[in-house]
């Protein structure tokens, strides 16, 4: 049966979404250095909620002070963050969208000069200078993810997503090439996935029955093998604890980089898995209405929109009005992005870090 991008989407826990559009969690550098919510971050997110996204998700919000990954990152590691989080949850809900905080720890990708100490990782990492966490510190990290989820729930968010993708700390534990710890958190596939499952178990046990829980995975790069990613996705689907799995695929319809999996698009290695009541969302170069619908036609339940949401705060509404809608061509002007609700720091980040996205200003 054909599914529409504008069909409601129900979950095992919590409220349904009014449509299948979910705002991807995006670094935007717009909060204070102590992790408290900034006005520009509030405007950026609530404008997307007003623009019709069924789920509005924050950027990666760090669960420990030492897990900070970038300047201006939203925090969820202290009760001092609660007033801003409460304001944000209310603003998103007032626009008719559901809300989620993405929980994050940068691990070995935390800059030492930003966190004021040696970065933490599952292993001693010569490349970044990170030191290996002790078993007790891993246990504390698990607890701090759970406490961050409880904080998000207290603030009024509908749920959280665990960032276990793109080589950040939870994903670092999944790294088959480097995580050779000799305790229960390293070596075998079961041990390397243990921290993630302990966080999931703890959040599900200690939050309310209507609190939603998702996980973001990336199936390639950073020591993650596609076969293991597919098996982890299967376990997450079959466990019945998650409401959705967010597969960050870089490009939804590209072929895998591993030659033994060539011949079909990356999305197909996940949309054929039995998923019970857990929903499958996909992200990766979804820039127009046709690609978004193709994701659903291929078996996904929802789409996570990133770059297209930067370009169009109301991308879902534009797609609803025009089923042939395509995002504006890049590069765009700084003024255009300001009009779309990006603050000056976010505009500078897009200009400096995303090649070809922002017009070069004349000297």
C-alpha positions as CSV (number, residue, x, y, z in Angstrom):
1,X,0.0,0.0,0.0
2,X,1.4,3.4,-1.0
3,X,2.2,5.7,1.9
4,X,2.0,9.5,1.8
5,X,4.5,11.9,3.3
6,X,1.4,13.5,4.9
7,X,0.0,10.4,6.5
8,X,0.2,10.6,10.4
9,X,2.9,8.4,11.9
10,X,2.2,6.6,15.2
11,X,4.7,5.1,17.6
12,X,4.7,2.5,20.4
13,X,5.1,5.4,22.9
14,X,3.9,8.9,23.0
15,X,2.1,11.1,20.4
16,X,1.8,10.5,16.7
17,X,3.4,12.8,14.2
18,X,1.0,14.8,11.9
19,X,3.3,13.9,8.9
20,X,6.4,11.9,8.0
21,X,8.9,14.8,8.1
22,X,11.4,14.9,10.9
23,X,14.0,17.6,11.3
24,X,17.5,16.1,11.3
25,X,19.7,17.1,14.3
26,X,22.1,19.7,13.0
27,X,25.1,21.4,14.4
28,X,24.4,25.2,14.5
29,X,26.7,26.7,17.2
30,X,24.0,29.0,18.4
31,X,23.8,28.4,22.2
32,X,26.0,29.7,25.0
33,X,29.4,28.1,25.8
34,X,27.9,26.8,29.1
35,X,25.3,24.8,27.1
36,X,22.3,27.1,28.0
37,X,19.9,27.7,25.1
38,X,20.6,30.7,22.9
39,X,18.0,32.9,21.3
40,X,19.2,32.2,17.8
41,X,19.0,28.4,18.4
42,X,15.5,28.8,19.8
43,X,14.4,30.8,16.7
44,X,16.1,28.3,14.3
45,X,14.2,25.3,15.8
46,X,10.8,26.9,16.5
47,X,10.7,28.3,13.0
48,X,11.1,24.8,11.6
49,X,8.3,23.6,13.9
50,X,6.1,26.4,12.5
51,X,7.2,25.3,9.0
52,X,5.4,22.0,9.3
53,X,7.9,19.5,10.5
54,X,6.1,16.6,12.3
55,X,9.1,16.2,14.6
56,X,11.6,18.9,15.5
57,X,14.9,17.7,16.9
58,X,17.6,19.7,18.5
59,X,21.2,19.6,17.5
60,X,23.4,17.0,19.3
61,X,23.2,18.1,22.9
62,X,26.0,16.9,25.1
63,X,25.3,14.8,28.2
64,X,28.6,15.5,30.0
65,X,30.6,18.7,30.1
66,X,33.6,16.7,28.8
67,X,31.6,15.4,25.9
68,X,31.3,18.8,24.2
69,X,32.0,18.5,20.5
70,X,31.7,22.1,19.2
71,X,31.5,25.7,20.3
72,X,28.0,27.0,21.1
73,X,26.7,23.4,21.6
74,X,23.4,23.0,23.5
75,X,23.8,21.2,26.8
76,X,21.6,18.7,28.7
77,X,24.2,17.7,31.4
78,X,23.0,20.0,34.2
79,X,19.8,21.2,35.7
80,X,21.0,24.8,34.9
81,X,20.0,23.9,31.3
82,X,16.4,23.2,32.3
83,X,14.9,26.7,31.9
84,X,16.1,27.0,28.3
85,X,15.1,23.4,27.5
86,X,11.6,24.1,29.0
87,X,11.3,27.2,26.8
88,X,12.3,25.3,23.7
89,X,9.9,22.4,24.4
90,X,7.0,24.8,24.8
91,X,7.9,26.7,21.7
92,X,8.0,23.6,19.5
93,X,4.8,22.3,21.0
94,X,3.0,25.6,20.5
95,X,3.8,25.3,16.8
96,X,2.1,21.9,16.6
97,X,5.3,19.8,16.2
98,X,6.6,17.0,18.4
99,X,10.0,17.5,20.0
100,X,13.1,15.5,20.7
101,X,16.5,16.2,22.2
102,X,19.4,14.4,20.5
103,X,21.7,13.1,23.3
104,X,25.4,13.2,22.4
105,X,28.9,12.8,23.7
106,X,31.8,13.6,21.2
107,X,34.3,11.2,22.9
108,X,37.6,11.3,21.1
109,X,36.2,14.0,18.8
110,X,35.9,16.5,21.7
111,X,38.5,19.2,21.2
112,X,40.9,19.3,24.2
113,X,41.0,23.1,24.2
114,X,37.2,23.3,24.2
115,X,36.7,20.9,27.1
116,X,39.8,21.9,29.1
117,X,41.0,18.3,29.5
118,X,42.1,15.2,27.7
119,X,39.3,13.8,25.5
120,X,37.7,10.5,26.5
121,X,37.3,7.4,24.3
122,X,36.9,3.7,24.5
123,X,40.6,3.2,23.8
124,X,43.8,5.2,24.1
125,X,43.8,7.1,20.8
126,X,47.1,8.3,19.4
127,X,45.4,10.2,16.6
128,X,43.5,12.6,18.9
129,X,45.3,12.2,22.2
130,X,42.2,10.8,23.8
131,X,42.5,8.5,26.8
132,X,40.6,5.3,27.4
133,X,37.7,5.5,29.8
134,X,37.9,3.1,32.8
135,X,35.1,0.6,33.3
136,X,33.7,2.8,36.0
137,X,33.7,5.9,33.7
138,X,31.9,4.0,31.0
139,X,29.2,3.1,33.6
140,X,29.0,6.8,34.6
141,X,28.7,7.8,31.0
142,X,25.8,5.4,30.6
143,X,24.2,6.9,33.7
144,X,24.7,10.4,32.4
145,X,22.9,9.6,29.1
146,X,20.0,8.3,31.2
147,X,20.0,11.4,33.4
148,X,20.0,13.6,30.3
149,X,16.9,11.8,29.0
150,X,15.2,12.3,32.4
151,X,16.1,16.0,32.2
152,X,14.6,16.3,28.7
153,X,11.5,14.6,29.9
154,X,11.2,17.0,32.8
155,X,11.6,19.9,30.4
156,X,8.6,18.7,28.4
157,X,10.1,17.1,25.4
158,X,8.3,14.2,23.8
159,X,11.4,12.1,23.6
160,X,15.1,11.8,22.9
161,X,17.4,10.3,20.2
162,X,20.7,8.7,21.1
163,X,23.5,9.8,18.8
164,X,25.3,6.5,18.0
165,X,26.5,7.6,14.6
166,X,29.3,9.5,12.8
167,X,32.1,8.4,15.0
168,X,31.0,10.0,18.3
169,X,31.3,8.2,21.6
170,X,28.5,5.7,21.4
171,X,29.5,4.9,17.9
172,X,33.2,4.7,18.9
173,X,32.2,1.7,21.1
174,X,30.9,0.1,17.9
175,X,34.2,0.5,16.1
176,X,35.3,-3.0,15.1
177,X,38.8,-1.8,14.1
178,X,39.8,0.0,17.3
179,X,37.6,-1.0,20.2
180,X,39.6,-3.9,21.6
181,X,38.9,-3.2,25.3
182,X,39.3,-6.2,27.5
183,X,36.3,-5.5,29.8
184,X,32.6,-6.0,29.0
185,X,32.5,-3.0,26.7
186,X,35.0,-4.1,24.0
187,X,36.1,-6.8,21.7
188,X,33.1,-8.9,20.6
189,X,30.1,-7.4,18.8
190,X,28.0,-8.1,21.9
191,X,30.4,-6.2,24.1
192,X,30.9,-3.3,21.7
193,X,27.1,-2.8,21.5
194,X,26.6,-3.2,25.3
195,X,26.9,0.5,26.2
196,X,24.2,1.5,23.7
197,X,21.8,-1.2,25.0
198,X,22.5,-0.2,28.6
199,X,21.5,3.4,27.8
200,X,18.4,2.2,26.0
201,X,17.4,-0.1,28.9
202,X,18.0,2.6,31.4
203,X,16.0,5.3,29.6
204,X,13.1,2.9,28.9
205,X,13.0,1.8,32.6
206,X,13.2,5.2,34.1
207,X,11.1,7.5,31.9
208,X,7.3,7.5,31.5
209,X,5.4,5.1,29.2
210,X,4.7,7.9,26.7
211,X,8.3,9.1,26.4
212,X,9.7,8.4,22.9
213,X,13.1,7.0,22.2
214,X,15.1,6.8,19.0
215,X,18.6,5.9,17.9
216,X,20.7,7.4,15.1
217,X,23.1,5.0,13.4
218,X,25.5,5.4,10.4
219,X,26.3,2.1,8.7
220,X,29.6,3.1,7.1
221,X,33.0,4.8,8.1
222,X,34.5,5.2,11.6
223,X,35.1,1.5,11.9
224,X,31.5,0.5,11.5
225,X,30.9,-2.4,9.0
226,X,27.7,-2.7,7.1
227,X,27.0,-6.3,8.1
228,X,27.3,-5.4,11.8
229,X,25.2,-2.2,11.3
230,X,22.5,-4.3,9.7
231,X,22.6,-6.8,12.6
232,X,22.5,-4.0,15.2
233,X,19.5,-2.5,13.4
234,X,17.8,-5.9,13.4
235,X,18.3,-6.2,17.2
236,X,17.1,-2.7,17.8
237,X,14.0,-3.3,15.7
238,X,13.2,-6.6,17.4
239,X,13.9,-5.4,20.9
240,X,10.6,-3.4,21.0
241,X,12.1,-0.6,23.1
242,X,12.7,2.0,20.4
243,X,10.1,4.1,18.7
244,X,12.2,4.8,15.7
245,X,15.6,4.1,14.2
246,X,17.2,7.0,12.4
247,X,19.6,5.7,9.7
248,X,22.0,8.4,8.6
249,X,23.1,7.1,5.2
250,X,25.1,10.1,3.8
251,X,23.1,9.6,0.5
252,X,20.0,7.4,0.8
253,X,20.2,5.8,-2.6
254,X,23.9,5.4,-3.0
255,X,25.6,2.0,-3.1
256,X,27.5,0.8,-0.1
257,X,31.3,1.3,-0.1
258,X,32.0,-2.3,0.8
259,X,32.3,-4.2,-2.4
260,X,30.5,-7.3,-1.2
261,X,27.3,-5.3,-0.7
262,X,27.4,-3.5,-4.0
263,X,24.5,-3.8,-6.4
264,X,21.7,-2.2,-4.5
265,X,21.2,1.1,-2.6
266,X,22.2,1.5,1.0
267,X,18.6,2.0,2.1
268,X,17.6,-1.5,1.0
269,X,19.8,-3.1,3.6
270,X,17.6,-1.7,6.3
271,X,14.1,-1.3,4.9
272,X,13.7,-5.1,4.4
273,X,14.3,-5.8,8.1
274,X,11.3,-6.9,10.2
275,X,10.7,-3.9,12.5
276,X,7.6,-4.7,14.6
277,X,6.3,-1.4,16.0
278,X,9.6,0.4,15.6
279,X,9.7,2.9,12.7
280,X,12.5,3.4,10.2
281,X,13.6,7.0,9.3
282,X,16.3,7.7,6.8
283,X,18.5,10.7,6.1
284,X,20.9,11.6,3.3
285,X,20.6,14.1,0.5
286,X,16.8,14.3,0.5
287,X,16.5,17.7,-1.2
288,X,13.2,17.5,-3.0
289,X,9.6,16.1,-2.8
290,X,10.3,13.2,-5.2
291,X,13.2,11.9,-3.3
292,X,11.3,12.1,0.0
293,X,8.4,10.2,-1.5
294,X,10.8,7.6,-3.0
295,X,12.2,6.9,0.5
296,X,8.7,5.9,1.6
297,X,8.0,4.0,-1.5
298,X,11.2,2.1,-0.8
299,X,10.0,1.0,2.6
300,X,11.0,3.8,5.0
301,X,8.4,5.2,7.4
302,X,9.8,8.8,7.6
303,X,12.4,11.1,6.3
304,X,14.9,13.2,8.2
305,X,15.6,16.5,6.5
306,X,18.8,18.4,7.0
307,X,20.2,20.7,4.3
308,X,16.8,21.2,2.7
309,X,15.5,22.3,6.1
310,X,18.3,24.9,6.3
311,X,17.3,26.2,2.9
312,X,13.6,26.1,3.6
313,X,12.2,26.4,7.1
314,X,8.8,25.3,5.7
315,X,10.0,22.5,3.5
316,X,7.1,20.2,4.5
317,X,4.5,22.9,3.7
318,X,6.2,23.6,0.3
319,X,6.1,19.9,-0.5
320,X,2.5,19.6,0.5
321,X,1.6,22.5,-1.8
322,X,3.8,21.3,-4.7
323,X,4.6,17.6,-5.1
324,X,7.3,18.5,-7.6
325,X,9.1,20.9,-5.2
326,X,12.9,21.1,-5.3
327,X,15.1,23.0,-2.9
328,X,16.6,26.2,-4.2
329,X,19.9,25.9,-6.0
330,X,23.1,26.5,-4.1
331,X,25.0,28.7,-3.4
332,X,22.6,31.0,-1.7
333,X,23.3,34.4,-0.2
334,X,23.9,35.1,3.5
335,X,20.8,37.3,3.5
336,X,18.7,34.4,2.2
337,X,19.8,32.2,5.1
338,X,19.2,35.0,7.6
339,X,15.7,35.2,6.3
340,X,15.3,31.5,6.8
341,X,16.0,31.9,10.5
342,X,19.8,31.3,10.7
343,X,21.7,33.5,13.1
344,X,25.0,35.1,12.1
345,X,27.1,32.4,13.7
346,X,25.2,29.6,11.9
347,X,25.5,31.5,8.6
348,X,29.3,31.8,9.1
349,X,29.5,28.1,9.9
350,X,27.6,27.2,6.7
351,X,29.9,29.6,4.7
352,X,33.1,28.3,6.1
353,X,32.4,24.6,6.5
354,X,29.9,23.6,3.7
355,X,31.6,24.1,0.4
356,X,29.4,25.6,-2.3
357,X,26.5,26.3,0.1
358,X,26.9,30.1,0.6
359,X,27.8,32.7,-2.0
360,X,31.3,34.1,-1.6
361,X,31.1,37.7,-0.7
362,X,33.1,40.3,-2.7
363,X,36.2,41.6,-1.0
